[in-house]
């Protein structure tokens, strides 16, 4: 919330400014630009996220979300700004997911990854550049979010997800996104999401192909895909590689799954999984027995 000493005056100033913007708007919807959001945040003693949320309440749309508006509407954008989403893994899948969620306007992001960028990440990971080699992925992606959308509040944790730290790291998330690359870690995440009662958006890639589904906490989880027995550390991606566009393709679907879950719009991939093969231009839907 706004700082206590300036809260009342700040809210009054904000309401007045937003009313003036709405009254002077030449067309619908009335919009507010990034520079004005920053100015109002400084003048009112509020965060940029609070300014944007207050603007939506006044039916003044942050202009940065104008191309979201026709799809998610006022209520959907408000829900996105109010949401907290955790992305576990900030590499190939995770980087593009974080980018997409920040651009959509998810208000709070939790990012967890214990790794640093290496040269073999340069072909596909949005945060990996020649200048960011050997830097922490979570810190680079935090900085990336601040450049893309400075209103988003980021909690970055440079840590490997374990059974011992999962619940603490994921605390507050209403949707969790699986952007990991090892099966044991995915199962740790799956158990934590179900214990928290939070949906898990799962994605995996290998070569030109990938898969996406949404697992609800009262369903069988990843066991519906991989079974209940012992799992290998990694899948076939170690053999087939990860071309540049494959993580973009699967990450885009995962972002849409998050948006549907948060806004309540559309039909999430619950109880079904999409298998996408870009090499042969095929998308296959399979039932996975998780309709919880």
WOTARA-V306696 format. One record per residue. RES is the residue in one small letter. SS is DSSP state (helix for helix, strand for strand, loop for the rest). OMEGA is omega in radians with two decimals (NA if undefined). Layout:
RES/SS/OMEGA  RES/SS/OMEGA
//
This chain:
x/loop/3.09  x/loop/3.12  x/loop/-2.99  x/helix/-3.03  x/helix/-3.13  x/helix/-2.97  x/helix/-3.07  x/helix/3.13  x/helix/-3.14  x/helix/3.14  x/helix/3.12  x/helix/3.12  x/helix/-3.12  x/helix/-3.13  x/helix/3.14  x/helix/-3.12  x/helix/-3.12  x/helix/3.09  x/helix/3.12  x/helix/3.11  x/helix/-3.12  x/helix/-3.10  x/helix/-3.07  x/helix/-3.09  x/loop/-3.13  x/loop/-3.11  x/loop/3.09  x/loop/-0.04  x/loop/2.96  x/strand/-3.08  x/strand/3.07  x/strand/-3.07  x/loop/-3.12  x/helix/-3.11  x/helix/3.13  x/helix/3.05  x/helix/3.13  x/helix/-3.14  x/helix/-3.14  x/helix/3.10  x/helix/3.13  x/helix/-3.10  x/helix/-3.04  x/helix/-3.11  x/loop/-3.13  x/loop/3.01  x/loop/3.08  x/helix/3.11  x/helix/3.11  x/helix/3.11  x/helix/-3.14  x/helix/3.14  x/helix/3.08  x/helix/3.10  x/helix/3.12  x/helix/3.10  x/helix/3.13  x/loop/-3.08  x/loop/2.94  x/strand/-3.01  x/strand/2.96  x/strand/-3.00  x/helix/-3.14  x/helix/-3.13  x/helix/-3.06  x/helix/-3.13  x/helix/2.95  x/helix/-2.88  x/helix/-3.13  x/helix/-3.14  x/helix/-3.03  x/helix/3.11  x/helix/-3.11  x/helix/-3.07  x/helix/3.14  x/helix/3.12  x/helix/3.09  x/helix/3.11  x/helix/3.10  x/helix/3.14  x/helix/-3.13  x/helix/-2.96  x/loop/2.96  x/strand/-3.10  x/strand/3.10  x/strand/3.07  x/strand/-3.09  x/strand/-3.00  x/loop/-3.09  x/loop/-3.11  x/loop/-3.06  x/helix/3.08  x/helix/-2.99  x/helix/-3.13  x/helix/3.14  x/helix/3.09  x/helix/3.12  x/helix/3.11  x/helix/-3.10  x/helix/-3.14  x/helix/3.10  x/helix/-3.13  x/helix/3.08  x/helix/3.12  x/loop/2.99  x/loop/-2.92  x/loop/-3.11  x/strand/3.10  x/strand/2.98  x/strand/-3.12  x/strand/-3.12  x/strand/3.07  x/loop/-3.12  x/loop/-2.97  x/loop/3.00  x/strand/-3.14  x/loop/3.08  x/loop/-3.03  x/helix/-3.14  x/helix/3.04  x/helix/-3.01  x/loop/-3.06  x/loop/-2.94  x/loop/-3.01  x/loop/-2.99  x/loop/-3.13  x/loop/-3.06  x/loop/3.03  x/loop/3.11  x/loop/3.13  x/loop/-3.07  x/loop/3.10  x/loop/3.14  x/loop/3.07  x/loop/3.11  x/strand/-3.13  x/helix/-3.08  x/helix/-3.13  x/helix/3.09  x/helix/3.13  x/helix/3.03  x/helix/3.11  x/helix/3.11  x/helix/3.12  x/helix/-3.12  x/helix/3.08  x/helix/-3.10  x/helix/-3.10  x/loop/-3.08  x/loop/3.08  x/loop/-3.12  x/loop/3.12  x/strand/-3.00  x/strand/2.94  x/strand/-3.06  x/strand/-3.11  x/strand/3.07  x/loop/-3.07  x/loop/2.99  x/loop/-3.14  x/loop/3.10  x/loop/3.09  x/loop/-3.09  x/loop/-3.05  x/loop/-2.98  x/helix/-3.06  x/helix/3.11  x/helix/-3.11  x/helix/-3.06  x/helix/-3.05  x/loop/3.11  x/loop/-3.11  x/loop/3.05  x/loop/2.98  x/strand/3.12  x/strand/-3.12  x/strand/3.11  x/strand/3.06  x/loop/-3.09  x/loop/3.14  x/loop/3.02  x/loop/-3.09  x/helix/3.11  x/helix/3.12  x/helix/3.10  x/helix/-3.14  x/helix/3.02  x/helix/3.13  x/helix/3.13  x/helix/3.14  x/helix/-3.14  x/helix/-3.14  x/helix/3.14  x/helix/3.09  x/helix/3.12  x/helix/-3.08  x/loop/-3.02  x/loop/3.08  x/strand/-3.14  x/strand/3.08  x/strand/-3.05  x/strand/3.02  x/strand/3.09  x/strand/-3.08  x/strand/3.03  x/strand/-3.13  x/loop/3.12  x/loop/-2.96  x/strand/3.08  x/strand/-3.12  x/strand/-3.13  x/strand/2.99  x/strand/3.03  x/strand/-3.09  x/strand/3.13  x/loop/-3.00  x/loop/3.14  x/loop/3.09  x/loop/-3.11  x/loop/3.09  x/loop/-3.06  x/loop/3.09  x/helix/3.11  x/helix/-3.13  x/helix/-2.98  x/helix/-3.12  x/loop/-3.07  x/loop/-3.05  x/loop/3.10  x/loop/-3.13  x/loop/3.07  x/loop/-3.13  x/loop/-3.11  x/loop/3.12  x/loop/-3.03  x/loop/-3.13  x/helix/3.10  x/helix/3.13  x/helix/-3.02  x/helix/-3.13  x/loop/-3.13  x/loop/3.10  x/loop/-3.01  x/helix/-2.98  x/helix/-3.07  x/helix/3.09  x/helix/3.07  x/helix/-3.10  x/helix/-3.08  x/helix/3.11  x/helix/3.14  x/helix/3.09  x/helix/3.12  x/helix/3.08  x/helix/3.13  x/helix/3.09  x/helix/3.10  x/helix/-3.11  x/helix/3.13  x/helix/3.14  x/helix/-3.09  x/helix/-3.05  x/helix/-3.07  x/loop/-3.13  x/loop/3.06  x/loop/-3.08  x/loop/3.13  x/loop/-3.13  x/loop/3.14  x/strand/-3.11  x/loop/3.13  x/strand/-3.11  x/strand/3.05  x/strand/3.02  x/strand/-3.06  x/strand/3.13  x/strand/-3.10  x/loop/-3.13  x/loop/-3.10  x/loop/3.09  x/loop/-3.08  x/strand/2.97  x/strand/-3.13  x/strand/3.07  x/strand/3.08  x/strand/3.05  x/strand/-3.12  x/loop/3.02  x/loop/3.10  x/loop/-3.13  x/loop/-3.14  x/loop/NA
//
